[in-house]
Amino acid sequence: MRPPSPVPGPSSVFESSPAVLNSELYFLRKELDELKAKKKLGEKQIFSFDMICHSDEKVSQYTGLPSKHHFNILLQLILKYKIKYYAEWNVERISPEDQLLCTLVKLRLNLPLFVLSGMFGVVDSTISNIFLTYLNVIHKLLFKGMLKEIPCRELNRAAAPACFATFPNTRIVLDCTEIEVAIPSNLRTQREVYSSYKHRHTFKVLIGISTNAVITYVSDLYPGSTSDKVITKECGVLSHMTAGDLILCDKGFLISDLCAPLGVNVNIPPFLTNPQFTKNEVLATKQIARARIHVERAIGRLKNFRILDFIAPNFREHATKIVQVCACLVNLQYTLLKDNETFMSEV
C-alpha cells in the first residue's frame, strides 16, 4: 500500500511551479512600472499662483479673495508666522505661495484631495498636511487675531447705512445658518445633529455682523437640533454686550429673557397675533427686514465657499475652524454695501 502523498507547502509549490513564479514576477514588475510612471507624473506641478495672478477674476474664482493684492497681503501675514505643520513633517516641494493657494482652492471649490494632489504634483497626504496646517495658521491670524472683540455701538453708528436710522443703538445683527455634515456613526450623535428644519444632518452656527455688514462674530458649531436661543445663551456672544446695546435678529431668537438682565434690548419682527398685521406691525417688519438683509447677504457669501456644502467625515473635527476661517475670508472681500448707499451720518 502506497503511503499518502504529503500536503505540499509553500516551498514545494514554488519549487515545482516555475511558471507561477515567472507569472507573478511579470505582474509585479508591471505594477512597479505603473507606480513609477504615476510617481513621475505626480512630480510635475501643473497649477500654481503664477498661472492665475494676472487675472483678479481668476484669483477670485479659485481663492474667494477679490484680487492678487488681497492674496499677497494674506501671504505676507503668513510668512511672518512660524509655521508648525499639522502632520509634524515639513512640506518643501511646494512654495508657501502655492501652499496658501492650495488651501484657499480647497475652501473655495472643495476639490477632492486626489484632484489637488494632481494639480500640485504631490500625494494626497501632503495636500492634507498643507490644508490643515494653513487652516490653523489662518485661523490664528485672522479669527483669533482680529475677531476677539465686537465693535461698540458708537463705531457701528458711525458706519451704519440709513436703514439703521430706526435702530441707532444696534450692536450686532444675529442669524443662524446650517451646514450639512456626514451622518455620524453614533446613534445618539445622529439624533443630535439631525435638523428637523433642514430634514438632514447638520451643524449650526451663529453669525453676527456689524451695521456695515462686516462679520464680527462666529460661534463654534452646534448640533443641528439646537435652538437659536440655546446657541445664543451658550456661545458667549452676550458676554460682549453692554447695557443699552440693541440686538437685531429673526423671530426664532426668543432671547429677551436672556438679554433683559444685561440691560440689552432685542428687536425681532412682530408675531401675527390677530388675523392680520396692523400698519405699525407691517412698518416694523419692513424696517427690521431692511436692516437684517445684510446678515443674510453675508451668510450668502459665506456659503460661496463650497467646502461648506457638506462637511466630510475626515474634516468633521476641523469644521468649526473651517467655518470661522471662511467667515474671515468673506471679510477680506469687497464690502456688501452698495456704492450709492446712504449712511446715517449723511441723513
MOUR-V483188 format. One record per residue. N is the residue number from 1. RES is the residue in one letter. SS is DSSP state (H for helix, E for strand, C for the rest). Layout:
N;RES;SS  N;RES;SS
//
This chain:
1;M;C  2;R;C  3;P;C  4;P;C  5;S;C  6;P;C  7;V;C  8;P;C  9;G;C  10;P;H  11;S;H  12;S;H  13;V;H  14;F;H  15;E;H  16;S;H  17;S;C  18;P;H  19;A;H  20;V;H  21;L;H  22;N;H  23;S;H  24;E;H  25;L;H  26;Y;H  27;F;H  28;L;H  29;R;H  30;K;H  31;E;H  32;L;H  33;D;H  34;E;H  35;L;H  36;K;H  37;A;H  38;K;H  39;K;H  40;K;H  41;L;H  42;G;H  43;E;C  44;K;C  45;Q;C  46;I;C  47;F;C  48;S;C  49;F;H  50;D;H  51;M;H  52;I;C  53;C;C  54;H;C  55;S;C  56;D;H  57;E;H  58;K;H  59;V;H  60;S;H  61;Q;H  62;Y;H  63;T;H  64;G;C  65;L;C  66;P;C  67;S;C  68;K;H  69;H;H  70;H;H  71;F;H  72;N;H  73;I;H  74;L;H  75;L;H  76;Q;H  77;L;H  78;I;H  79;L;H  80;K;C  81;Y;C  82;K;C  83;I;C  84;K;C  85;Y;C  86;Y;C  87;A;C  88;E;C  89;W;C  90;N;C  91;V;C  92;E;C  93;R;C  94;I;C  95;S;C  96;P;H  97;E;H  98;D;H  99;Q;H  100;L;H  101;L;H  102;C;H  103;T;H  104;L;H  105;V;H  106;K;H  107;L;H  108;R;H  109;L;H  110;N;C  111;L;C  112;P;C  113;L;H  114;F;H  115;V;H  116;L;H  117;S;H  118;G;H  119;M;H  120;F;H  121;G;C  122;V;C  123;V;C  124;D;H  125;S;H  126;T;H  127;I;H  128;S;H  129;N;H  130;I;H  131;F;H  132;L;H  133;T;H  134;Y;H  135;L;H  136;N;H  137;V;H  138;I;H  139;H;H  140;K;H  141;L;H  142;L;H  143;F;H  144;K;H  145;G;H  146;M;H  147;L;C  148;K;C  149;E;C  150;I;C  151;P;C  152;C;C  153;R;H  154;E;H  155;L;H  156;N;H  157;R;H  158;A;H  159;A;C  160;A;C  161;P;E  162;A;H  163;C;H  164;F;H  165;A;H  166;T;H  167;F;H  168;P;C  169;N;C  170;T;E  171;R;E  172;I;E  173;V;E  174;L;E  175;D;E  176;C;E  177;T;E  178;E;E  179;I;E  180;E;E  181;V;E  182;A;C  183;I;C  184;P;C  185;S;C  186;N;C  187;L;H  188;R;H  189;T;H  190;Q;H  191;R;H  192;E;H  193;V;H  194;Y;E  195;S;E  196;S;C  197;Y;C  198;K;C  199;H;C  200;R;E  201;H;E  202;T;E  203;F;E  204;K;E  205;V;E  206;L;E  207;I;E  208;G;E  209;I;E  210;S;C  211;T;C  212;N;C  213;A;C  214;V;C  215;I;E  216;T;E  217;Y;E  218;V;E  219;S;C  220;D;C  221;L;C  222;Y;E  223;P;E  224;G;C  225;S;C  226;T;C  227;S;C  228;D;H  229;K;H  230;V;H  231;I;H  232;T;H  233;K;H  234;E;H  235;C;H  236;G;C  237;V;H  238;L;H  239;S;H  240;H;H  241;M;C  242;T;C  243;A;C  244;G;C  245;D;C  246;L;E  247;I;E  248;L;E  249;C;C  250;D;C  251;K;C  252;G;C  253;F;C  254;L;C  255;I;C  256;S;H  257;D;H  258;L;H  259;C;H  260;A;H  261;P;C  262;L;C  263;G;C  264;V;C  265;N;E  266;V;E  267;N;E  268;I;C  269;P;C  270;P;C  271;F;C  272;L;C  273;T;C  274;N;C  275;P;C  276;Q;C  277;F;C  278;T;C  279;K;H  280;N;H  281;E;H  282;V;H  283;L;H  284;A;H  285;T;H  286;K;H  287;Q;H  288;I;H  289;A;H  290;R;H  291;A;H  292;R;H  293;I;H  294;H;H  295;V;H  296;E;H  297;R;H  298;A;H  299;I;H  300;G;H  301;R;H  302;L;H  303;K;C  304;N;C  305;F;C  306;R;H  307;I;H  308;L;H  309;D;H  310;F;C  311;I;E  312;A;C  313;P;H  314;N;H  315;F;H  316;R;H  317;E;H  318;H;H  319;A;H  320;T;H  321;K;H  322;I;H  323;V;H  324;Q;H  325;V;H  326;C;H  327;A;H  328;C;H  329;L;H  330;V;H  331;N;H  332;L;C  333;Q;C  334;Y;C  335;T;C  336;L;C  337;L;C  338;K;C  339;D;C  340;N;C  341;E;C  342;T;C  343;F;E  344;M;H  345;S;H  346;E;H  347;V;C
//
